[in-house]
Amino acid sequence: MLTGKTAIITGANRGIGLATVEVFAEQGAAIWACARKQSDEFEYKLREIANSNAVSITPVYFDVTEEIAVKDTVKMIGKNSKSIDILVNNAGISMERLFSMTSVKMIREAMEVNFLSQMFLSQLISRYMMKAKYGSIVNVASVAGMESEQGGIAYGSSKAAVIFSTRTMALELGSYGIRVNSVSPGFIETDMWKGRSKEVKEKILSETPLGRQGTPREVANAILFLASDMSSYITRQNIVIDGGRKSGGGLRELV
Ligand SMILES: NC(=O)c1ccc[n+]([C@@H]2O[C@H](COP(=O)([O-])OP(=O)(O)OC[C@H]3O[C@@H](n4cnc5c(N)ncnc54)[C@H](OP(=O)(O)O)[C@@H]3O)[C@@H](O)[C@H]2O)c1
């Protein structure tokens, strides 16, 4: 599905990002796997995935909020790739705090990591895609950006901004052959849920028709669909991957 395509994936060292690297490699993509910090374990894992799928995977390191590092990396990738066909903006942080307890600093941090970094990287990469008149950008948002939850002011607002900006980018970039979509995962088995109470997890599961947590690979499969030509007439959309849960209603552990 992705043979001959080059993809950039952020937050590639664990969770949904690493699952996306695996799924894209299985489909033949050449991958620039972006992580914040160099790690031998990460590079070993990438070599394993690359070898078993006979594709090229190159690790690159930068903090998504550091504009100079992002710019330098994009320049380097641009010089060393014949095209940049796919961008998956996946890196993100979660935070939970009631509105009355949330500092502007926290909101700013959520916005910088989850939203502004996606904007900046998409802007730089879309210039390559505009020249090629081809590209697919997939932004990882969240159901938290679709329905308000108690404690979700910083994280939810940043993800709502992702969903909204995805739609605007799709409007402006469509005439260049660039599609822009988002995915909104719900309750997915990653480190993001470490340390959350059993009660919260049980509450979410009780509201989920499929009755279980989603896997990173299930999110990666939706990202693959949007990144590939299988979705060639789909743009400006947000695919929800939450087992059918109707979000909202509040996570009472915080109150
Ligand atoms: N898991 C869920 O239930 C769920 C639900 C909805 C949406 N999401 C979204 O899915 C995406 C992936 O999350 P995940 O569940 O896979 O969580 P995760 O396992 O915590 O992974 C987050 C990834 O983002 C990277 N990252 C965070 N801040 C960064 C920064 N400033 N610069 C570079 N990389 C940074 C992390 O790098 P380090 O390893 O260096 O920290 C890590 O690779 C996020 O956007 C998240 O909001 C997840």
The ligand as an SDF file (V2000), in Angstrom:
LIG
                    3D

 48 52  0  0  0  0  0  0  0  0999 V2000
   -3.3390    6.5500   24.2540 N   0  0  0  0  0  0  0  0  0  0  0  0
   -4.5260    7.0920   24.1110 C   0  0  0  0  0  0  0  0  0  0  0  0
   -5.5070    6.6200   24.7010 O   0  0  0  0  0  0  0  0  0  0  0  0
   -4.7240    8.3010   23.2330 C   0  0  0  0  0  0  0  0  0  0  0  0
   -6.0350    8.7890   23.0790 C   0  0  0  0  0  0  0  0  0  0  0  0
   -6.2390    9.9040   22.2710 C   0  0  0  0  0  0  0  0  0  0  0  0
   -5.1770   10.5040   21.6350 C   0  0  0  0  0  0  0  0  0  0  0  0
   -3.9090   10.0400   21.8060 N   0  0  0  0  0  0  0  0  0  0  0  0
   -2.8310   10.7440   21.1110 C   0  0  0  0  0  0  0  0  0  0  0  0
   -2.0040    9.8280   20.4320 O   0  0  0  0  0  0  0  0  0  0  0  0
   -0.6790   10.3840   20.2730 C   0  0  0  0  0  0  0  0  0  0  0  0
    0.3380    9.3460   20.7030 C   0  0  0  0  0  0  0  0  0  0  0  0
    0.1330    9.0770   22.0800 O   0  0  0  0  0  0  0  0  0  0  0  0
    0.4120    7.6520   22.7540 P   0  0  0  0  0  0  0  0  0  0  0  0
   -0.8430    7.1950   23.3590 O   0  0  0  0  0  0  0  0  0  0  0  0
    1.1770    6.7820   21.8400 O   0  0  0  0  0  0  0  0  0  0  0  0
    1.2950    8.1590   23.9800 O   0  0  0  0  0  0  0  0  0  0  0  0
    2.7760    7.9000   24.4760 P   0  0  0  0  0  0  0  0  0  0  0  0
    3.0570    6.4420   24.4970 O   0  0  0  0  0  0  0  0  0  0  0  0
    2.8630    8.7010   25.7270 O   0  0  0  0  0  0  0  0  0  0  0  0
    3.6890    8.5650   23.3240 O   0  0  0  0  0  0  0  0  0  0  0  0
    3.7960    9.9420   23.1560 C   0  0  0  0  0  0  0  0  0  0  0  0
    4.9020   10.1830   22.1410 C   0  0  0  0  0  0  0  0  0  0  0  0
    5.0090   11.6010   21.9030 O   0  0  0  0  0  0  0  0  0  0  0  0
    6.3740   11.9790   22.0830 C   0  0  0  0  0  0  0  0  0  0  0  0
    6.5130   13.3770   22.5080 N   0  0  0  0  0  0  0  0  0  0  0  0
    5.8520   14.0080   23.5030 C   0  0  0  0  0  0  0  0  0  0  0  0
    6.2890   15.2790   23.6070 N   0  0  0  0  0  0  0  0  0  0  0  0
    7.2500   15.4390   22.6540 C   0  0  0  0  0  0  0  0  0  0  0  0
    8.0830   16.5160   22.2680 C   0  0  0  0  0  0  0  0  0  0  0  0
    8.0110   17.7130   22.8850 N   0  0  0  0  0  0  0  0  0  0  0  0
    8.9550   16.3370   21.2370 N   0  0  0  0  0  0  0  0  0  0  0  0
    9.0380   15.1400   20.6010 C   0  0  0  0  0  0  0  0  0  0  0  0
    8.2800   14.0740   20.9290 N   0  0  0  0  0  0  0  0  0  0  0  0
    7.3980   14.2240   21.9490 C   0  0  0  0  0  0  0  0  0  0  0  0
    6.8840   11.0200   23.1600 C   0  0  0  0  0  0  0  0  0  0  0  0
    8.2990   11.0470   23.1810 O   0  0  0  0  0  0  0  0  0  0  0  0
    9.1100   10.6540   24.5620 P   0  0  0  0  0  0  0  0  0  0  0  0
    9.1450    9.1600   24.6040 O   0  0  0  0  0  0  0  0  0  0  0  0
   10.4350   11.2990   24.3760 O   0  0  0  0  0  0  0  0  0  0  0  0
    8.3310   11.2480   25.7000 O   0  0  0  0  0  0  0  0  0  0  0  0
    6.2740    9.7250   22.6540 C   0  0  0  0  0  0  0  0  0  0  0  0
    7.0120    9.2000   21.5790 O   0  0  0  0  0  0  0  0  0  0  0  0
   -0.6770   11.6590   21.1230 C   0  0  0  0  0  0  0  0  0  0  0  0
   -0.8510   12.7800   20.2800 O   0  0  0  0  0  0  0  0  0  0  0  0
   -1.8850   11.4950   22.0200 C   0  0  0  0  0  0  0  0  0  0  0  0
   -2.4110   12.7170   22.4690 O   0  0  0  0  0  0  0  0  0  0  0  0
   -3.6580    8.9420   22.5820 C   0  0  0  0  0  0  0  0  0  0  0  0
  1  2  1  0
  2  3  2  0
  2  4  1  0
  4  5  1  0
  4 48  2  0
  5  6  2  0
  6  7  1  0
  7  8  2  0
  8  9  1  0
  8 48  1  0
  9 10  1  0
  9 46  1  0
 10 11  1  0
 11 12  1  0
 11 44  1  0
 12 13  1  0
 13 14  1  0
 14 15  2  0
 14 16  1  0
 14 17  1  0
 17 18  1  0
 18 19  2  0
 18 20  1  0
 18 21  1  0
 21 22  1  0
 22 23  1  0
 23 24  1  0
 23 42  1  0
 24 25  1  0
 25 26  1  0
 25 36  1  0
 26 27  1  0
 26 35  1  0
 27 28  2  0
 28 29  1  0
 29 30  1  0
 29 35  2  0
 30 31  1  0
 30 32  2  0
 32 33  1  0
 33 34  2  0
 34 35  1  0
 36 37  1  0
 36 42  1  0
 37 38  1  0
 38 39  2  0
 38 40  1  0
 38 41  1  0
 42 43  1  0
 44 45  1  0
 44 46  1  0
 46 47  1  0
M  CHG  2   8   1  16  -1
M  END
$$$$
